[in-house]
């Protein structure tokens, strides 16, 4: 358990460094689409893990290891969102940026190359990142859990962007796997509730 906590804390620490680094690199560094694409892939893989851990723990509910790994969902979620939000901040703070103004244009919300899904991912990633702390849990109360369901929007919007803009087969397979696993987990939970009642 201590090792899992260590991994969790390490992920959060790395995420903070990544957030600052990517923000500055995206704003003032050289534009490198290969690095950007790779970072989006890493971000999506991290959120894929977030989406898989809980349903797998529900399906294999007798597995102590999987139940313990549920703790890591927060760390992987923060890690993933830090990359996406880092690019968002970088776009905003770039010298002579017109990013904020572009939000109110139809081009920003275009379906061409799935760009609209990237922006939905930016917004949901920002909300999830800002609320991933104990203060937000205390302030939002029961609404905190409802807000965290935006993780589904974040995951699927990121996946659709990866498929449409980056031609990622992994993202397509990942969305199918997560959907099927969530359905199986829902059935297992339903059966368990029936047995318990």
N, C-alpha and C positions, 0 to 999 in steps of 0.2 A: 504493500500500500504506500509506503514511504517513497518507493521508487517511482510509482505512478504520479504521486504528488510532485516529485522532483521534475518529472517530464512535463507535467502541467505548468509548473512555475517557469521552467526553461522556455517552453513555447510562448508564454506570455511575455517574458523578457525579450526573446528574439523578435517577437511581434512588434514591440515598441521601437526597437532599433530599426527594424524593417520599415515601419511606418515613416519614421523621420528620413531614413536614407532614400527610400523610393520617392517621397515627396520632393526632396531636393534634387535627386537625379532626374526625375520627370520634368522638373521646372527649369533646371539650369544645366543639365548634362547633355551629352550627345544623344540624339534620337537613334535608338537601336531597336528595330522592330523584332528581331530575333530574341533579344533579352526580354523585351516586354511580353512577347508571346509565351516564352518559357515561364515567366513569373505568373502569368494568367493560368497556365497549365498547373503550376504548383498550387496556386490558390484554389483552383477547382478541385484538385485531388484532395486537398485538405478538407474542403467542405463535403466532398464525397464521403470521407471518413466520418465526418460529423453525422451525416444522414444515415450511414450504415450501422454505426455502433449501437444506437438505441434499439432499432428493430431486431438486430441479431441477438442482443441481450434479452429481448422479449421472447424471441423464438426459442433460444437455448437458455431458458431461464434458470436451469440448474447449474449453469456454468458460472462459477465464482469469478473467474478471470474476466469474462465479458461484462458482468455486473460492475466490476471495479473499473473497467475501461470506460464506462459511461462518463466518469469524471473528466476524461480527456476531451469530451465534446466541446467544452468551453474553450480549452486551449487551442484546439484545431480551428474552431470557429473564429477566434480572435486572430489567429495566424492568417487565415484565409482573408478575412475582412481587412486586415492591416495592409495587405498587398493592394487590394482593390481601392481602398480609401486613400492609400498613398498616391496612387496615380490620379485620383480625383483631386486631392489637394495640390499635387504638382500642376495639374491643368489650370487650377484656379490662381496659383501664385506665380505662374510663368509671367515674366515681364511682358507688359502690354497685352495681357490676356483679355480676350473678350468672351471667356468661357461662360460667365454668369449670364451675360446678355444672350448667348446662344441657346440657353435653356428654354427661352421663350419663343424659339423659332420651330417651324414644322420640320426643318431639316434635322434638328436635334433628336426628334422623336420618330425619325424615319425607320421603316422596316427594311430598308436596303442594307444588305449584309448583316442583318440582325442587330443593327446599332441600338435600336430601342431597348433591346434586352440588356445590352451593356449598361445603359443608363439606369434601367430599373435595378440592375445589380448594384450599381454605385449607390443609389439611394437606400436600398434595403441593407446593404453592407454597412453604410454609415450609421443607420439607425441601430442595427444589431451591435456594432462596435461601441457606440456611445452608451448603450444600455447594458453592456456586459460587465456589470459591477454590482456590489452589494447595495450601494446607495440607490441605484435605479430600482432594485428589487424592493427596497423599503418604501420608496416614493410611489412606485406604480402598484404595489400590492398584487392583487389577483390579475390585474391587467398586464403584469410583466410577462407571465406565461403566454398570454394571448399574443403579445407583441413578438415573443420569440418564435411564434409560428411563421413569422416572416422569413425564417430560415429556409422554408420550402420555396418561397418566391425567389429568394437569393440564389438557391441551388439551381432551380429550373431556369431562371433567367440567365444565369451564368452558363449553364449547359447549352441552352439554345444559342447564345452568342458564340460559344466555342464551336458548335456545329456549323452555324451559318456563316460566320466570319473567318474561322480558322480551320474549317473542314476537319474537326476533331472527331474521329471515330470513337475514341475513348469516352468523350462526353456523351455521345449518343448511347453507347452501351451502359455507361454509368447511370443515366437517367432511367433506362429500362430496368436495370438491376435494382436501383433504389425503389422504384415504383412497385415492382413485384415483391421485393422483400418487405416493404411496408404493408402490402396487402396480406401477405402470409402472417406477419406479426399481428395485424388486426384480427385475423381469424383465430390465431393462438390465444390472444388476450380475451376474445369473446368466449372461447371454449373454457378458458380458465375461470372467467367470471361465472359461467353457468355451473361449473363444477363446485365453485366456492359457495354459491347461493343455495 
